[in-house]
Amino acid sequence: MRIGILGGNFNPVHHAHLFLADQVQQRLGLDAVQLMPENEPPHIDSKTTIAADHRVNMLKLAIKNYSNLSLNLSEIERGGKSYTYDTMLKLTTEHPENDYFFIIGGDMVDYLDKWYKIDDLVKLVTFVAVNRHQAMVSVPKYPVQLVDLPLLDISSSNIRNSVSVGNMPNFLLPAEVLSYINDHGIYQ
């Protein structure tokens, strides 16, 4: 099977995440795209995030009507820092029959050389860079398949900020996810 992986914090998941996953799946003819929430970001500048169970519950609500999208909880279940290499080594070892396509934003292409064990990681996955700004990214140092998509300028941080000041970010994320946020008092 040809499986796309879209990793992220999903704090919270929004329509741009879903659009990106769905369109890459369709355009590359992938069998499915798995949304994979990270447990603990490996970045030097650590992010503050909400509990994994809330992020997972919101993802379940967001993808429930999309058969081409599913969850991959490998990083949540493993715990600790979420290094893509460790996760993909485990997945490719457990499922050698699958070809994995790791989806990143076009803006990340220039940072691939900073990824943990990138030279080994490119042997495990095909990187798919989504060029959301309709501008060519620089010539990649590593093999990357480019997919052009229209820009949906939605960010999780803007959604969190809106909620924290009492504004409703309607239409930026699935209504079920917004209801979950309100019902659980998240970001308020």
C-alpha positions as CSV (number, residue, x, y, z in Angstrom):
1,M,0.0,0.0,0.0
2,R,1.0,3.6,-0.6
3,I,0.5,5.4,2.7
4,G,0.9,9.2,3.3
5,I,1.9,10.4,6.8
6,L,1.1,13.9,7.9
7,G,2.7,14.5,11.2
8,G,2.2,17.5,13.5
9,N,1.1,18.8,16.8
10,F,-2.5,19.3,15.7
11,N,-3.1,21.8,18.5
12,P,-5.9,22.0,17.2
13,V,-6.5,20.3,13.9
14,H,-8.0,22.6,11.3
15,H,-9.3,22.7,7.8
16,A,-5.8,23.4,6.2
17,H,-4.5,20.1,7.8
18,L,-7.5,18.2,6.4
19,F,-7.3,19.8,3.0
20,L,-3.6,19.1,2.7
21,A,-4.0,15.4,3.7
22,D,-7.0,14.9,1.4
23,Q,-5.5,16.6,-1.7
24,V,-2.1,14.9,-1.4
25,Q,-3.9,11.5,-1.1
26,Q,-5.9,12.3,-4.2
27,R,-3.1,13.8,-6.3
28,L,-0.6,11.1,-5.6
29,G,-3.1,8.3,-5.7
30,L,-2.2,7.2,-2.2
31,D,-4.3,4.5,-0.6
32,A,-4.7,6.5,2.6
33,V,-3.1,9.4,4.6
34,Q,-2.5,8.9,8.3
35,L,-2.5,11.9,10.5
36,M,0.1,11.3,13.2
37,P,0.1,13.6,16.2
38,E,3.5,14.0,17.8
39,N,3.9,13.2,21.5
40,E,6.6,15.7,22.4
41,P,8.1,18.0,19.7
42,P,11.8,17.5,19.2
43,H,12.4,21.1,18.5
44,I,15.0,23.0,20.5
45,D,12.4,25.8,21.1
46,S,9.9,23.7,22.9
47,K,6.2,24.2,22.2
48,T,3.5,24.3,24.8
49,T,0.8,21.9,23.9
50,I,-2.4,20.4,25.4
51,A,-2.7,16.8,26.5
52,A,-2.5,14.2,23.8
53,D,-5.9,12.8,24.6
54,H,-7.6,16.1,23.6
55,R,-5.6,16.3,20.4
56,V,-6.4,12.7,19.5
57,N,-10.1,13.2,20.3
58,M,-10.3,16.3,18.1
59,L,-8.5,14.5,15.3
60,K,-11.0,11.6,15.5
61,L,-13.9,14.1,15.3
62,A,-12.3,15.9,12.3
63,I,-11.7,12.8,10.2
64,K,-14.7,10.7,11.1
65,N,-16.4,11.2,7.7
66,Y,-13.3,10.8,5.5
67,S,-12.5,7.2,4.7
68,N,-9.2,8.2,3.1
69,L,-7.9,9.7,6.3
70,S,-7.0,7.8,9.5
71,L,-5.0,8.2,12.7
72,N,-1.6,6.9,13.4
73,L,-0.8,7.0,17.1
74,S,2.7,5.6,17.0
75,E,4.4,8.6,18.5
76,I,1.7,9.1,21.2
77,E,1.9,5.4,22.2
78,R,5.8,5.4,22.2
79,G,6.0,8.6,24.4
80,G,9.0,10.8,24.7
81,K,10.4,13.0,22.0
82,S,8.9,12.4,18.6
83,Y,11.7,11.9,16.1
84,T,10.5,11.1,12.6
85,Y,13.3,8.7,11.9
86,D,12.5,6.5,14.9
87,T,8.8,6.4,14.0
88,M,9.4,5.6,10.4
89,L,12.0,3.0,11.1
90,K,9.4,1.2,13.3
91,L,6.6,1.5,10.7
92,T,8.8,0.3,7.8
93,T,10.1,-2.6,9.9
94,E,6.6,-3.6,11.0
95,H,5.0,-3.0,7.5
96,P,7.6,-3.7,4.8
97,E,4.8,-4.1,2.3
98,N,4.0,-0.3,2.5
99,D,5.6,2.6,0.7
100,Y,5.5,5.7,3.0
101,F,5.2,9.3,1.8
102,F,6.0,11.8,4.5
103,I,4.2,15.0,3.9
104,I,5.8,18.3,4.9
105,G,5.2,22.0,4.1
106,G,7.4,23.5,1.3
107,D,8.9,25.8,3.9
108,M,10.4,22.8,5.6
109,V,12.5,21.6,2.6
110,D,15.4,23.9,3.5
111,Y,15.5,22.5,7.0
112,L,15.6,18.8,6.2
113,D,19.4,18.8,6.7
114,K,18.7,19.6,10.4
115,W,16.4,16.6,10.9
116,Y,17.5,13.8,13.1
117,K,19.2,11.0,11.0
118,I,18.0,12.6,7.7
119,D,20.4,10.6,5.6
120,D,18.8,7.4,6.9
121,L,15.3,8.8,6.9
122,V,15.3,9.5,3.1
123,K,16.0,5.8,2.6
124,L,12.8,4.9,4.5
125,V,10.3,7.4,3.0
126,T,9.5,9.6,0.1
127,F,9.3,13.2,1.2
128,V,6.3,15.1,-0.3
129,A,6.6,18.9,0.0
130,V,3.4,20.8,-0.3
131,N,4.1,24.1,-2.0
132,R,1.3,26.2,-0.5
133,H,2.5,29.6,-1.6
134,Q,2.6,29.0,-5.3
135,A,6.3,30.0,-5.3
136,M,9.1,27.5,-6.0
137,V,11.1,26.4,-3.1
138,S,14.8,26.2,-3.5
139,V,16.4,23.2,-5.1
140,P,16.1,20.5,-2.5
141,K,19.3,18.9,-1.1
142,Y,17.3,15.7,-0.5
143,P,14.9,14.0,-2.9
144,V,11.5,15.6,-2.5
145,Q,8.3,15.2,-4.5
146,L,6.6,18.6,-4.9
147,V,2.8,19.0,-4.9
148,D,1.3,22.5,-5.6
149,L,-1.8,23.3,-3.6
150,P,-3.7,26.6,-3.0
151,L,-2.8,28.4,0.1
152,L,-5.2,28.1,3.1
153,D,-3.8,30.5,5.5
154,I,-5.0,28.9,8.7
155,S,-2.9,28.3,11.8
156,S,-3.4,26.5,15.0
157,S,-1.8,29.4,17.0
158,N,-4.3,31.9,15.5
159,I,-7.2,29.6,16.4
160,R,-5.9,29.2,20.0
161,N,-5.5,33.0,20.3
162,S,-9.0,33.6,19.0
163,V,-10.5,31.2,21.5
164,S,-8.4,32.7,24.3
165,V,-9.9,36.1,23.8
166,G,-13.5,34.9,23.4
167,N,-13.7,34.9,19.6
168,M,-15.2,31.9,17.8
169,P,-12.9,30.8,14.9
170,N,-15.9,29.6,12.9
171,F,-15.2,28.0,9.5
172,L,-11.4,27.6,10.3
173,L,-11.9,24.1,11.8
174,P,-14.6,21.5,11.8
175,A,-17.6,22.5,13.9
176,E,-17.3,19.3,15.9
177,V,-13.8,20.2,16.9
178,L,-14.8,23.8,17.9
179,S,-17.6,22.3,20.0
180,Y,-15.1,19.9,21.7
181,I,-12.9,22.9,22.4
182,N,-15.8,24.8,24.0
183,D,-17.2,21.8,25.9
184,H,-13.8,21.1,27.5
185,G,-12.7,24.7,28.1
186,I,-9.5,24.3,26.0
187,Y,-7.5,27.4,25.2
188,Q,-9.7,29.6,27.4
